[in-house]
Amino acid sequence: MPTAGTDAADERRRRRLEAIASVAARVATGRSVESIEATLEAIAAEVLDADAVAAVQVLTVDETGERFQMMGTAGFERVPDFFERLQACEDAGAQLRIVEAYETRRPVVVPHRFASIMNDPAWLPVREAMRVPPWDWFASVPMLVHDSPVGVLNAYFDPGVQVGPAALDFLLAMAAQAAQAASYAALLDRERSVAAQEERQRLARDLHDSVVQRVFSMGMQAESLAMLAGRDGIDAGRVAAVAHDLGEAAGIVLKDLRAMVSDLHHTPFERRRLGEALNDLARSAEARGGLEVRVAVEDPESRLDGLPADLADDAYRVVAEALQNAVKHADAHTVTIQVRLSRRGAQHWLVAEVRDDGRGLPVGPRPCADGGFGMTAMRERARRWDGGVTLSSAPGAGTAVRLAMLVPVRVPTARNGGPAAARRIDEGGAS
């Protein structure tokens, strides 16, 4: 017959399994919907709720690899200068077991750690921060990615609770999920850095291809005016013609610069809707290229307004690059931008197409299909969301660039939705 002790052990085992499953799902589907701090804060809370733990800390190393930073905490009150205090403890002779767990890549368990900290003068700078709630045993487990440490997860156990193999295995499983979340965040930061570099290179290319060359031409025309003005019997018609050409060139340069400035001041999507941003982009392209740009957004339930900001920004950038290619190279009269959400089984995809009625691409090798005109950067953006970019064209039949991006599992579906209104999309549909 089951006893109260076995019932409690079974309940704790159930809570641990539920916590591992919950965190694994969050890490697998969270992507860039939330910050790494929010994910690791949630992991700390799951550990606190699932086990006999008084407090939890999730620490990662900074970009230098030399300093810990607090990324998630539960139980203890967050102290802004915690690490400065911890450093003062180490300078006073305190042994930091979290460093041991990090460097050896092995869990460290310390019985009756609370008493030793409270009775050791070296720990004075952090005593008050670690006194409430009361605890006893301490465990620090490394967060590993491919056997390389990226941080530690610390657990401060309730008084009277000893850390056994089951509790340690649970902490290791949660630390593994925290490590994956931290690793993904670092990868995303690197991708953003690459994207920023690509944007700078594109801007430099545009300045060279458009502004620099036209300004050089304007300089030559200005020299012609000076020469004409210095001659006897000035040809007024010739002077007027050169002045007219110079004025037109200045107007084109001004348009190009305004478009670039507008692109640089692109508004973050936390405060801007994708359809609104694309309409602004279309008007800018019309003023710059002298062609008609039509925008068609199929969004009867306003679901596109709830897209993750990073996904919306990547989609905008891909569409902007495709539109710029059409303006500069297609010799088109009309460009159409179509955007919609598409459902395939349980998955939701953001689909966008930029189609022009220009001269199309020649038969044979297509440089822009492989990497020219920004296609490489466009495809990299799509791959971040398990998607892709395809191009179709024929001589005299225009060009179409099609983008597809997988929308993360949780999407706000209510018209006035936000994070609180998000519904989970599963095999049975939106529930």
C-alpha positions in Angstrom: 0.0 0.0 0.0 1.4 3.4 -1.0 2.6 5.6 1.9 2.6 9.3 2.3 6.3 9.3 1.5 6.0 7.4 -1.7 3.0 9.6 -2.8 5.1 12.7 -2.2 8.0 11.2 -4.2 5.7 10.3 -7.1 4.2 13.8 -7.1 7.7 15.4 -7.1 8.7 13.1 -10.0 5.6 14.1 -11.9 6.2 17.8 -11.3 9.8 17.4 -12.5 8.8 15.7 -15.7 6.2 18.3 -16.4 8.7 21.1 -15.8 11.2 19.5 -18.2 8.5 19.1 -20.9 7.3 22.6 -20.4 10.7 24.2 -20.7 11.7 22.0 -23.6 8.6 23.1 -25.5 9.3 26.8 -24.6 12.9 26.6 -25.8 12.0 24.7 -29.0 9.3 27.1 -30.1 10.2 30.3 -28.4 12.8 31.4 -31.0 12.9 35.2 -30.9 9.4 35.7 -29.6 10.7 36.6 -26.2 14.1 37.7 -24.8 16.6 35.3 -23.5 16.1 36.9 -20.1 12.4 36.0 -20.1 13.2 32.4 -21.1 15.8 31.8 -18.4 13.6 33.6 -15.9 10.8 31.1 -16.8 13.2 28.2 -16.4 14.2 29.4 -12.9 10.6 29.6 -12.0 9.9 26.1 -13.3 12.7 24.6 -11.2 11.4 26.5 -8.1 7.9 25.2 -8.6 8.9 21.6 -9.4 11.2 20.7 -6.6 11.8 21.4 -2.9 13.9 24.4 -3.7 13.9 27.8 -2.0 15.7 29.8 -4.7 17.1 29.4 -8.2 19.7 31.4 -10.2 20.5 31.0 -13.9 23.9 32.5 -14.7 25.5 32.9 -18.1 28.9 34.2 -19.1 29.2 37.5 -20.9 30.7 37.8 -24.4 34.2 38.0 -23.1 33.7 34.6 -21.3 35.3 36.0 -18.2 32.3 37.2 -16.1 29.0 35.8 -15.0 25.8 37.7 -15.6 22.4 37.0 -13.8 19.9 36.1 -16.5 17.2 34.3 -14.5 16.3 34.2 -10.8 13.4 32.9 -8.6 13.0 32.9 -4.9 15.7 35.4 -4.0 15.2 39.1 -4.6 17.2 40.4 -7.6 20.1 42.5 -6.5 21.6 44.8 -9.2 25.1 44.7 -7.9 25.1 41.0 -6.9 28.3 40.1 -8.8 30.2 43.1 -7.5 29.3 41.8 -4.0 30.2 38.3 -5.0 33.6 39.5 -6.2 34.1 41.2 -2.9 33.4 37.9 -1.2 36.0 36.1 -3.3 38.5 38.9 -2.6 37.9 38.3 1.1 38.7 34.6 0.8 35.3 33.0 0.0 35.3 30.0 -2.2 32.9 30.4 -5.2 31.7 26.8 -6.0 29.9 28.1 -9.1 33.3 28.7 -10.7 34.2 25.1 -9.9 31.1 23.8 -11.5 31.7 26.0 -14.6 35.4 25.1 -15.0 35.1 21.4 -14.3 31.8 21.0 -16.2 30.6 18.8 -13.3 27.8 19.4 -10.8 28.9 20.6 -7.4 26.8 19.8 -4.3 27.5 21.4 -0.9 25.7 20.2 2.2 24.7 22.9 4.8 25.9 25.7 2.6 23.6 28.2 4.2 25.1 27.9 7.7 28.7 28.1 6.3 27.9 31.3 4.4 26.0 32.9 7.3 28.9 32.2 9.7 31.8 33.1 7.4 32.8 36.8 7.5 34.0 36.6 3.9 30.4 36.2 2.7 29.2 39.4 4.5 28.6 41.4 1.2 25.9 38.9 0.0 24.4 37.6 3.3 21.3 39.8 3.3 20.7 39.0 -0.4 20.8 35.2 0.3 19.2 35.1 3.8 15.5 35.0 2.7 14.0 32.6 2.0 15.9 30.2 4.3 17.7 27.3 2.7 20.3 24.6 3.5 21.9 22.5 0.8 23.3 24.0 -2.4 23.9 22.6 -5.9 25.5 24.3 -8.9 25.3 22.4 -12.3 27.0 23.5 -15.5 25.1 24.6 -18.6 26.8 22.8 -21.5 26.5 23.1 -25.3 28.6 20.4 -27.0 30.5 20.0 -23.8 31.4 23.7 -23.6 30.2 25.6 -20.6 28.0 28.7 -21.2 26.8 29.2 -17.6 25.6 27.5 -14.5 22.2 26.8 -12.8 22.2 27.2 -9.0 19.6 25.6 -6.7 19.2 26.5 -3.0 17.3 23.6 -1.4 14.7 23.9 1.4 15.9 23.3 4.9 15.9 19.6 5.7 16.1 18.5 2.0 19.2 16.6 0.8 20.3 16.6 -2.8 20.0 13.1 -4.2 20.6 11.6 -7.7 17.1 12.3 -8.9 17.2 15.9 -7.9 20.6 16.3 -9.5 19.4 14.6 -12.8 16.5 17.1 -12.8 18.8 20.1 -12.4 21.0 18.8 -15.2 18.1 18.4 -17.5 16.9 21.9 -16.8 20.4 23.3 -17.2 20.6 21.6 -20.6 17.5 23.4 -21.7 18.8 26.7 -20.4 22.1 26.1 -22.2 20.2 25.6 -25.5 18.2 28.8 -25.0 21.4 30.7 -24.2 23.2 29.2 -27.2 20.3 30.1 -29.6 20.3 33.7 -28.2 24.1 33.9 -28.9 23.5 32.6 -32.4 20.7 35.1 -33.0 23.0 37.9 -31.9 25.7 36.8 -34.3 23.1 36.6 -37.1 22.0 40.1 -36.3 25.6 41.3 -36.4 26.0 39.6 -39.9 22.7 41.2 -41.0 23.9 44.6 -39.8 27.1 44.2 -41.8 25.1 43.1 -44.9 23.0 46.3 -44.5 26.1 48.4 -44.3 27.5 46.8 -47.4 24.2 47.3 -49.3 24.1 50.9 -48.3 27.7 51.4 -49.5 26.8 49.7 -52.8 23.8 51.9 -53.2 25.8 55.0 -52.5 28.4 54.0 -55.0 26.0 52.9 -57.7 23.7 55.9 -57.4 24.8 58.8 -55.4 28.5 58.8 -55.9 28.3 58.4 -59.7 25.7 61.0 -60.1 27.6 63.5 -57.9 30.6 62.9 -60.1 28.5 63.6 -63.2 27.2 66.8 -61.5 30.8 67.9 -60.9 31.6 67.4 -64.6 28.6 69.4 -65.6 29.5 72.2 -63.2 32.9 72.4 -64.8 31.2 72.7 -68.2 29.2 75.6 -66.9 32.3 77.3 -65.7 34.0 76.9 -69.0 31.0 78.1 -70.9 30.7 81.1 -68.6 34.3 82.1 -69.3 33.9 82.2 -73.1 33.2 85.3 -75.2 29.9 85.1 -76.9 28.2 82.8 -74.4 25.8 80.4 -75.9 22.7 80.9 -73.6 21.0 77.8 -75.0 23.9 75.6 -74.2 24.3 77.0 -70.7 20.6 76.5 -70.1 20.8 72.9 -71.3 23.7 72.0 -69.0 22.0 73.8 -66.1 18.9 71.8 -66.7 20.8 68.5 -66.7 22.6 69.5 -63.6 19.3 70.3 -61.8 17.8 67.0 -62.9 20.8 65.1 -61.6 20.6 67.0 -58.2 16.9 66.0 -58.0 17.7 62.4 -58.5 20.5 62.4 -56.0 18.1 64.1 -53.5 15.5 61.4 -54.0 18.1 58.6 -53.6 19.4 60.1 -50.4 15.9 60.6 -48.9 15.1 57.0 -49.7 18.3 55.8 -48.0 17.6 58.0 -44.9 14.0 56.6 -44.8 15.4 53.1 -44.9 17.9 53.8 -42.1 15.1 55.2 -39.9 13.0 52.1 -40.4 10.7 51.9 -37.3 11.0 48.8 -35.0 8.0 46.6 -35.4 7.1 46.6 -31.7 5.4 49.9 -32.5 4.6 49.5 -36.2 2.4 47.2 -38.4 3.9 45.3 -41.3 1.2 46.4 -43.7 1.7 50.1 -42.7 5.5 49.7 -43.1 5.1 48.2 -46.6 2.8 50.9 -47.7 5.4 53.5 -46.6 8.0 51.5 -48.5 5.9 51.5 -51.6 5.3 55.3 -51.6 9.1 55.8 -51.1 9.9 53.5 -54.1 7.3 55.3 -56.3 8.9 58.7 -55.5 12.3 57.3 -56.2 11.7 55.2 -59.3 8.8 56.8 -61.1 6.8 53.6 -61.2 3.6 52.3 -59.6 3.8 50.1 -56.5 0.7 48.2 -55.3 0.5 46.6 -51.9 -2.1 43.9 -51.2 -2.2 42.6 -47.6 -4.6 39.7 -47.0 -5.2 39.9 -43.3 -9.0 39.9 -42.5 -8.4 39.0 -38.8 -5.5 41.4 -38.2 -3.2 38.4 -37.4 -0.2 40.0 -39.1 -0.2 42.7 -36.4 0.8 40.0 -33.8 3.8 38.7 -35.6 7.1 38.5 -33.7 9.0 41.8 -34.2 12.1 40.1 -35.5 10.1 38.0 -38.1 8.2 41.1 -39.3 11.5 43.0 -39.6 13.2 40.2 -41.6 10.1 40.0 -43.9 10.2 43.7 -44.4 13.9 43.7 -45.3 13.4 40.9 -47.9 10.5 42.7 -49.5 12.5 46.0 -49.5 15.5 44.3 -51.2 13.3 42.7 -53.9 11.5 46.0 -54.5 14.8 47.8 -54.8 16.0 45.3 -57.4 12.8 45.9 -59.4 13.2 49.7 -59.2 16.8 49.6 -60.2 17.1 46.8 -62.7 13.7 45.6 -64.0 12.7 48.6 -66.1 9.2 48.0 -64.9 6.0 50.1 -64.9 4.3 48.3 -62.0 5.4 46.3 -59.0 2.9 44.4 -56.9 3.6 43.3 -53.3 1.3 40.6 -51.8 1.5 39.5 -48.2 -0.7 36.9 -46.4 -0.6 34.2 -43.7 -0.9 30.6 -45.1 -1.7 27.5 -43.1 -0.3 24.1 -43.9 -1.6 21.5 -41.4 -0.6 22.8 -38.0 2.0 25.2 -39.3 1.4 28.9 -40.2 3.6 30.6 -42.8 4.1 34.2 -43.7 4.1 34.4 -47.5 5.1 37.5 -49.4 5.6 38.0 -53.2 7.1 40.9 -55.1 6.2 40.8 -58.8 7.1 43.3 -61.5 6.1 43.6 -65.2 9.6 44.5 -66.3 12.0 43.0 -68.8 12.7 39.8 -66.8 16.0 37.9 -66.7 17.8 36.5 -69.7 17.8 32.8 -70.4 20.8 31.0 -69.0 22.9 31.6 -65.8 21.1 34.0 -63.4 23.6 35.8 -61.1 20.8 37.2 -59.0 19.3 33.8 -58.5 22.5 32.6 -56.8 23.8 35.5 -54.8 23.7 38.8 -56.7 21.4 41.8 -55.9 21.1 40.8 -52.3 19.6 37.3 -52.8 22.1 35.8 -50.4 21.1 38.1 -47.6 17.4 37.6 -48.4 17.8 33.8 -48.2 19.7 34.1 -44.9 16.9 36.1 -43.4 14.3 33.5 -44.5 16.4 30.6 -43.2 16.2 32.0 -39.7 12.6 31.2 -39.8 12.9 27.8 -41.5 11.8 29.4 -44.7 13.2 30.3 -48.1 13.2 32.7 -51.1 12.5 31.6 -54.6 12.9 33.6 -57.9 11.1 33.1 -61.2 11.5 35.1 -64.3 11.5 35.0 -68.1 12.6 37.5 -70.8 9.9 40.1 -71.3 7.7 38.5 -68.7 8.9 40.2 -65.5 10.3 38.8 -62.3 8.7 37.4 -59.1 10.4 37.0 -55.8 8.5 34.8 -53.3 9.3 34.6 -49.6 8.0 32.0 -47.1 8.7 32.2 -43.3 7.5 29.7 -40.6 5.6 31.6 -37.9 6.5 30.4 -34.4 3.9 28.2 -32.7 2.4 30.9 -30.5 0.8 33.7 -32.4 -1.6 36.4 -31.1 -4.9 35.7 -32.9 -7.3 38.1 -31.1 -7.8 41.5 -32.8 -6.8 43.3 -29.6 -4.3 40.6 -28.7 -0.9 40.8 -27.3 1.1 38.3 -25.2 -1.9 37.8 -22.9 -4.2 37.0 -25.8 -1.8 34.5 -27.5 -3.4 31.2 -28.4 -1.5 28.0 -28.9 -1.7 26.5 -32.4 -1.5 22.7 -32.3 -2.6 19.8 -34.4 -6.2 20.6 -33.7 -6.0 24.2 -34.9 -6.1 27.4 -32.9 -7.5 26.6 -29.5 
